[in-house]
Amino acid sequence: MPKPSSPKIKGFHSLNSKNFHPFGNLIGLVFTKIEKGYSQCTLKIGQNHFNPHKTVHGGVLYSMADTGMGAAIYSLLEKNESCATIEIKISYFKPVREGELRCDTKVIHRGKSFGVLESEIINGETLVSKAYGTFSIFKVKKAKKD
């Protein structure tokens, strides 16, 4: 059986390549799907994701949402555009102790200078967190050659 290809965003190498997103690699984040205005990533829960209460640290969930939002908005950008997180509001509904997390993100609005996104983080069949984010969209300036 052929190995599934790693999701790609135009202009970038595979989202799961070792050097594409070092922080994502550090926490074990894996992208499973990228479509226009949508991303899906997963994370297998391990001991290093826990807080002192033996539940997954909220920063892990936040990082999944932020990174998933970046991938979803990048799928709509032109070659001369980039983006940056302006703000994210996240709500935590249930503690997570085991299994695998899945973060589904969709772009709600893509304007000229900003985008609004929504992420849902699911553990098994349970919605454990939801986040809304705003990303700045801007033109990339070419570096001046001396």
C-alpha positions in Angstrom: 0.0 0.0 0.0 1.5 3.4 -1.0 2.3 5.8 1.8 0.0 8.8 1.9 1.6 12.0 0.7 2.2 14.8 3.1 -0.2 17.8 2.7 1.3 20.8 0.9 0.6 24.5 0.6 1.5 26.1 -2.6 5.0 27.6 -2.5 6.0 25.4 0.5 7.5 22.0 0.9 5.5 19.3 2.7 3.9 20.6 5.9 5.3 17.6 7.7 8.9 17.9 6.5 11.3 18.0 9.3 12.5 21.6 8.9 9.2 23.2 7.9 7.8 23.8 11.4 10.4 23.0 14.2 7.9 23.8 17.0 5.3 21.6 15.4 7.9 18.8 15.3 8.8 19.4 19.0 5.2 18.8 20.2 4.5 16.0 17.6 2.0 17.9 15.4 1.2 16.2 12.1 -0.9 17.7 9.3 -3.3 15.2 7.8 -5.3 17.4 5.4 -5.0 20.8 3.7 -7.7 22.1 1.4 -8.5 25.6 0.2 -9.5 27.4 3.5 -9.2 24.3 5.6 -6.6 22.3 7.6 -6.5 19.3 9.8 -3.7 18.3 12.1 -3.3 15.6 14.8 -1.2 15.0 17.8 -0.7 11.8 19.8 -0.8 12.6 23.5 2.3 11.7 25.5 3.5 12.4 29.0 5.5 15.4 27.8 2.2 17.2 26.9 0.9 17.0 30.5 0.6 19.8 33.1 1.2 19.0 36.8 -2.5 17.7 37.0 -1.7 14.9 34.5 -4.0 16.5 31.8 -2.8 18.0 28.5 -1.5 21.5 29.0 -3.7 24.2 27.5 -0.7 25.5 25.6 -0.6 22.3 23.5 -4.3 22.8 22.5 -3.6 26.5 21.8 -0.6 25.6 19.7 -2.6 23.2 17.6 -5.2 25.8 16.9 -2.6 28.5 16.1 -0.7 26.3 13.8 -3.8 24.9 12.1 -5.1 28.4 11.5 -1.8 29.4 9.9 -2.0 26.4 7.5 -5.6 27.1 6.6 -5.1 30.8 5.9 -1.8 30.0 4.0 -3.9 27.9 1.6 -5.7 31.1 0.4 -2.7 33.4 0.1 -1.0 34.5 -3.1 2.8 33.9 -3.6 3.6 37.5 -2.6 1.5 37.4 0.6 2.2 36.1 4.1 0.4 36.2 7.5 0.8 36.5 11.2 -1.4 35.8 14.2 -3.1 39.0 15.6 -5.1 37.3 18.3 -6.7 34.0 19.3 -9.5 33.4 21.8 -9.7 29.8 23.0 -12.2 28.0 25.2 -11.4 24.7 27.0 -14.4 22.4 27.6 -13.0 19.1 28.8 -9.7 17.9 30.2 -7.7 15.5 28.0 -5.7 12.6 29.5 -5.1 10.2 26.6 -5.6 9.3 23.0 -5.1 11.5 20.0 -6.2 15.1 19.4 -7.5 16.3 16.0 -7.7 20.0 15.1 -10.1 21.0 12.3 -9.7 24.6 11.2 -11.6 26.6 8.6 -11.3 30.1 7.3 -14.6 32.0 8.1 -13.5 35.2 6.4 -10.6 36.1 4.1 -10.3 39.8 3.5 -7.6 41.9 1.9 -5.7 42.6 5.1 -7.0 40.1 7.7 -8.6 36.7 8.0 -10.9 35.2 10.7 -10.6 31.5 11.5 -12.2 28.8 13.7 -10.6 25.7 15.1 -12.3 22.8 16.8 -10.1 20.4 18.8 -11.5 16.9 19.3 -10.4 14.0 21.5 -12.0 10.8 20.2 -15.5 12.0 19.5 -15.5 14.7 22.2 -15.1 18.4 21.4 -12.6 19.6 24.0 -11.7 23.1 22.8 -12.8 25.7 20.4 -10.8 28.7 19.2 -11.4 31.8 17.1 -8.5 33.7 15.6 -7.6 36.8 13.6 -4.6 36.8 11.3 -3.0 39.7 9.5 -2.5 39.3 5.8 0.2 41.4 4.2 2.4 41.7 1.1 5.9 40.3 1.4 8.5 42.9 0.5 11.5 41.6 -1.5 14.8 42.1 0.1 16.9 44.8 -1.5 20.1 43.7 -3.2 23.1 45.8 -2.7 
